[in-house]
Amino acid sequence: MTFNPLSIRSLKALAICSISAAAFILPASVMAGETAPAAPTVTTVAADYQVKSSSNGLIKSGVKAFNKGNFAKAVSLNKAVIRSRPNRTKTAIAQANLCASLAKLDKIEQAAVACDAALELRPELEVAKSNQALLQVRLAQK
């Protein structure tokens, strides 16, 4: 298993601090009845789960299913890749893709297990790192 420096408890605390930091204190002039300044505009960038393709036909098919929104089919195809026991890199890619597909189906805990498995095989796999970071945020929100 990979070492996860952020526990779910610390992620929840981080989320609470972020929400608290977003609030602002009204200046004394507003408290005296003057008009409050306009609220600051916040732009958020919505990150999404990622999948990675490979020369493996089942992985390619899983990526196509994912991109078409057929996440259950993508889960099935990625599990088939993992059962076929390809090399470590392809197994890690299939695990990372499984993670993304499960997350899209809102199976967050199972997705986290798949991401951990991908990173155990290939700690440098960027798609798995990115998906794991998104999962950690989702878990912290629960």
C-alpha positions, 0 to 999 in steps of 0.5 A: 500500500502507498503511504497517504500523508493526508488522513480523511480526518485531516482532509475534513478539517482542511475542507472546513477551514477552507469554507471558514476562510471563504467567509468574510468579516464585515467592516465597521462601516457596514455594521453602522448601516452603510451598504455592504461591498459587493461579494468577491467573485470566485471562479472555480475550475471543475476537475474531472476524473481521467483515464489513460489509453494503452496498446491493450485492446480492452483498455482502449475499449474501456477508455471509449466506454468511459468517454461515452459515459458508459461507466459500468461497461468501463468498470467491467472492461477494466476488471477484465484487463486486471484479471488477465494479469498483463504487465505492471504498467498496463495493470496500473493503467487499468486500475487507474481507469477502474478508479475513474469509472467507479468514481463516476458511479459514485462508488468512492471507497471502491475507487480509492482502493483501485487508485491505491492499487494503481499507485502501488504498482506505478507510483509515478502514474499521473492519471492515478495521482490526479484521480486520487487527489479528486477522490480525497476531496470527495471523501473529505466532503462526506 
